[in-house]
Amino acid sequence: MLPWTKITHLGDTSLIAPAALLIGLWLLVARRHRLLFWWCALLTWTMLLVAGSKIAFIGWGIGIPTLNFTGISGHTTFAMAVWPVLAFLLLQRSSPLLRAGGVVFALSIAVLVGFSRLVLQFHSTAEVVAGYLLGATVSIVFIWISGSLRHTSLSRMLLATSLAALLAASSIQAAPTQYWLIRVALYVSGHEQPFVRSQRLTFPVDNRRAIRLAIFHYQASDGPAGLPKKAAGDQDSPK
């Protein structure tokens, strides 16, 4: 059985954010300012869509009940957006075949991250599929723009140092992004409790730890005012 918890961590903010920053740093050092602009623009647009879809549901209950959709899967989206671009830039000096293989491998890792969100019951199928589509759009658009320009020359020393830093970041605890989103959603909506999902997430796996986050209601929760204890304390919350 695959280590789904470890796989899902490959889409966590604690690892994705350093990787995205490294890509930006590489482009800045290589003086690829146009590509840097596009990278920042694509990521900003993506973050707004993902966070906006979640805040809209948490704060006002805006979702698609028939699809059990409460927001785009952030883990899936950013794994699909960042890892293929990282592979593409790392293999700049490699043969086209090896470079394409690296990008496909990175896409496969991102697909596993999305699948892990289903196995661990953090997201519905519609939320993961939306993440696949959005993230793939970002990476494909960036690679297409990059391919139309001159090759990016990256220092081997910079690459080695950056990858070492990224490897160190992989041991960082998962970021409590869901807690932050709940705080923002409650602040802007003025509600005391977040909206939650009505359908139980189902997947053929015995994972009681994940099920604690898998039952929601499409109405304001009836608990005491303030943030849910699970949301405030959870470090691997659904994103």
C-alpha positions as CSV (number, residue, x, y, z in Angstrom):
1,M,0.0,0.0,0.0
2,L,1.3,3.4,-0.9
3,P,2.2,5.9,1.8
4,W,-0.7,8.3,1.0
5,T,0.1,10.6,3.9
6,K,3.6,11.2,2.6
7,I,2.4,11.6,-0.9
8,T,-0.2,14.1,0.0
9,H,2.5,16.2,1.7
10,L,4.0,16.8,-1.7
11,G,1.1,19.2,-2.3
12,D,1.3,21.0,1.0
13,T,2.1,24.7,1.3
14,S,5.1,24.0,3.5
15,L,6.8,22.3,0.5
16,I,5.1,23.9,-2.5
17,A,5.8,27.5,-1.4
18,P,9.6,27.0,-1.2
19,A,9.5,25.2,-4.6
20,A,7.6,28.0,-6.2
21,L,9.9,30.6,-4.7
22,L,12.9,28.7,-6.0
23,I,11.5,28.8,-9.5
24,G,11.1,32.5,-9.1
25,L,14.6,32.9,-7.8
26,W,16.1,30.9,-10.7
27,L,14.3,33.1,-13.2
28,L,15.4,36.2,-11.5
29,V,19.0,35.2,-11.4
30,A,18.9,34.1,-15.0
31,R,17.4,37.5,-15.8
32,R,14.3,36.0,-17.4
33,H,12.1,38.8,-16.2
34,R,9.3,38.1,-18.7
35,L,9.1,34.5,-17.5
36,L,9.2,35.6,-13.9
37,F,6.3,38.0,-14.5
38,W,4.3,35.2,-16.1
39,W,5.2,32.8,-13.3
40,C,4.1,35.2,-10.6
41,A,0.9,36.2,-12.5
42,L,-0.1,32.5,-13.1
43,L,0.5,31.6,-9.4
44,T,-1.3,34.7,-8.1
45,W,-4.3,33.9,-10.4
46,T,-4.3,30.3,-9.2
47,M,-4.1,31.2,-5.5
48,L,-7.0,33.6,-5.8
49,L,-9.1,31.0,-7.5
50,V,-8.4,28.3,-5.0
51,A,-8.6,30.5,-1.9
52,G,-11.7,32.3,-3.3
53,S,-13.6,29.1,-4.0
54,K,-12.9,27.9,-0.4
55,I,-13.7,31.2,1.3
56,A,-16.9,31.5,-0.7
57,F,-18.1,28.2,0.7
58,I,-16.7,28.5,4.3
59,G,-18.1,32.0,4.6
60,W,-21.4,31.9,2.7
61,G,-22.0,28.3,1.8
62,I,-21.5,28.8,-1.9
63,G,-20.8,25.4,-3.5
64,I,-22.3,22.8,-5.8
65,P,-24.2,20.2,-3.6
66,T,-24.9,17.8,-6.5
67,L,-21.1,17.5,-7.1
68,N,-20.2,17.6,-3.4
69,F,-18.0,20.6,-4.4
70,T,-16.9,23.0,-1.7
71,G,-13.7,24.4,-3.2
72,I,-10.8,23.5,-5.5
73,S,-8.3,21.2,-4.0
74,G,-5.2,23.3,-3.3
75,H,-2.8,20.3,-2.8
76,T,-3.8,19.0,-6.2
77,T,-3.7,22.3,-7.9
78,F,-0.3,23.4,-6.8
79,A,1.3,20.0,-7.1
80,M,0.1,20.0,-10.7
81,A,1.3,23.6,-11.3
82,V,4.7,23.6,-9.6
83,W,6.4,20.2,-9.9
84,P,6.2,20.0,-13.8
85,V,7.6,23.5,-14.1
86,L,10.4,22.6,-11.6
87,A,11.3,19.5,-13.7
88,F,11.1,21.5,-16.9
89,L,13.6,24.1,-15.6
90,L,15.9,21.5,-14.0
91,L,16.3,19.7,-17.3
92,Q,16.9,22.7,-19.4
93,R,20.3,21.3,-20.7
94,S,19.0,17.8,-21.2
95,S,17.8,16.2,-24.4
96,P,14.2,17.0,-25.4
97,L,13.2,13.3,-24.7
98,L,14.6,13.4,-21.2
99,R,13.1,16.7,-20.5
100,A,9.7,15.6,-21.7
101,G,10.1,12.4,-19.6
102,G,10.9,14.6,-16.5
103,V,7.8,16.7,-17.0
104,V,5.6,13.6,-17.4
105,F,7.1,12.1,-14.3
106,A,6.3,15.3,-12.3
107,L,2.8,15.3,-13.7
108,S,2.4,11.7,-12.5
109,I,3.5,12.7,-9.0
110,A,0.9,15.5,-9.1
111,V,-1.8,13.0,-10.2
112,L,-0.8,10.8,-7.2
113,V,-1.1,13.8,-4.9
114,G,-4.7,14.4,-6.1
115,F,-5.5,10.7,-5.7
116,S,-4.2,10.8,-2.2
117,R,-6.7,13.5,-1.3
118,L,-9.5,11.1,-2.3
119,V,-8.0,8.2,-0.5
120,L,-7.5,10.2,2.7
121,Q,-11.0,11.6,2.2
122,F,-10.0,15.2,2.3
123,H,-11.8,16.1,-1.0
124,S,-14.5,15.0,-3.3
125,T,-13.8,13.8,-6.9
126,A,-15.1,17.1,-8.3
127,E,-12.7,19.1,-6.1
128,V,-9.7,17.0,-7.1
129,V,-10.6,17.1,-10.8
130,A,-10.9,20.9,-10.7
131,G,-7.4,21.0,-9.1
132,Y,-6.0,18.8,-11.9
133,L,-7.5,21.1,-14.6
134,L,-6.4,24.4,-13.0
135,G,-2.9,23.2,-12.0
136,A,-2.3,21.6,-15.4
137,T,-3.3,24.8,-17.1
138,V,-0.8,26.8,-15.1
139,S,2.2,24.4,-15.8
140,I,1.3,23.9,-19.5
141,V,0.9,27.6,-20.2
142,F,4.2,28.5,-18.5
143,I,6.1,25.7,-20.3
144,W,4.5,26.8,-23.6
145,I,5.6,30.5,-23.0
146,S,9.0,29.4,-21.9
147,G,9.4,27.2,-25.0
148,S,8.8,30.2,-27.2
149,L,11.7,32.1,-25.7
150,R,15.4,31.5,-25.5
151,H,16.7,28.7,-23.2
152,T,17.1,29.7,-19.5
153,S,20.7,29.3,-18.3
154,L,20.8,28.2,-14.7
155,S,24.0,27.9,-12.6
156,R,24.7,24.3,-11.5
157,M,25.7,25.6,-8.1
158,L,22.5,27.5,-7.7
159,L,20.5,24.5,-8.7
160,A,22.4,22.2,-6.2
161,T,22.0,24.7,-3.3
162,S,18.3,25.3,-4.1
163,L,17.5,21.6,-4.2
164,A,19.3,21.0,-1.0
165,A,17.2,23.7,0.6
166,L,14.0,22.2,-0.9
167,L,15.0,18.8,0.5
168,A,15.4,20.3,4.0
169,A,11.9,22.0,3.6
170,S,10.4,18.6,3.0
171,S,10.7,17.8,6.7
172,I,8.7,20.9,7.8
173,Q,5.4,20.2,9.4
174,A,2.3,20.6,7.2
175,A,1.0,24.2,7.1
176,P,-2.4,24.9,8.8
177,T,-3.8,26.5,5.7
178,Q,-7.4,25.4,6.3
179,Y,-7.3,27.2,9.7
180,W,-6.1,30.4,8.0
181,L,-8.8,30.2,5.4
182,I,-11.5,29.7,8.0
183,R,-10.3,32.7,9.9
184,V,-10.4,34.8,6.8
185,A,-13.8,33.5,5.7
186,L,-15.4,34.2,9.1
187,Y,-13.8,37.7,9.2
188,V,-15.0,38.8,5.8
189,S,-18.5,37.1,6.0
190,G,-19.1,38.2,9.6
191,H,-20.4,34.8,10.6
192,E,-19.4,33.1,13.8
193,Q,-19.3,29.6,12.4
194,P,-18.1,28.2,9.0
195,F,-20.4,26.5,6.5
196,V,-19.6,22.8,6.2
197,R,-20.3,19.9,3.8
198,S,-23.5,17.9,4.0
199,Q,-22.3,14.7,2.2
200,R,-20.0,12.2,3.7
201,L,-16.9,11.7,1.5
202,T,-16.7,8.0,0.5
203,F,-13.8,6.1,-0.7
204,P,-12.9,2.4,-0.4
205,V,-10.3,2.7,2.3
206,D,-10.3,2.1,6.0
207,N,-8.9,5.4,7.3
208,R,-10.6,6.6,10.5
209,R,-8.1,9.4,11.0
210,A,-9.2,11.0,7.7
211,I,-13.0,10.4,8.4
212,R,-12.8,12.9,11.3
213,L,-12.7,15.7,8.6
214,A,-15.0,14.0,6.1
215,I,-18.5,14.8,7.5
216,F,-19.9,18.3,6.9
217,H,-23.3,20.1,6.5
218,Y,-24.5,22.6,4.0
219,Q,-25.6,25.0,6.7
220,A,-24.0,27.1,9.4
221,S,-22.8,24.7,12.1
222,D,-24.6,24.7,15.4
223,G,-21.6,24.5,17.7
224,P,-20.5,27.2,20.1
225,A,-19.1,30.5,18.6
226,G,-15.5,30.4,17.5
227,L,-13.4,28.1,15.3
228,P,-13.9,24.4,15.3
229,K,-11.3,22.7,17.5
230,K,-10.4,20.3,14.8
231,A,-9.7,23.1,12.3
232,A,-7.6,25.0,14.8
233,G,-5.4,22.1,15.8
234,D,-5.2,20.1,12.5
235,Q,-1.9,20.3,10.7
236,D,-2.9,18.2,7.7
237,S,-6.2,19.8,7.1
238,P,-8.0,19.7,3.7
239,K,-6.7,22.3,1.3
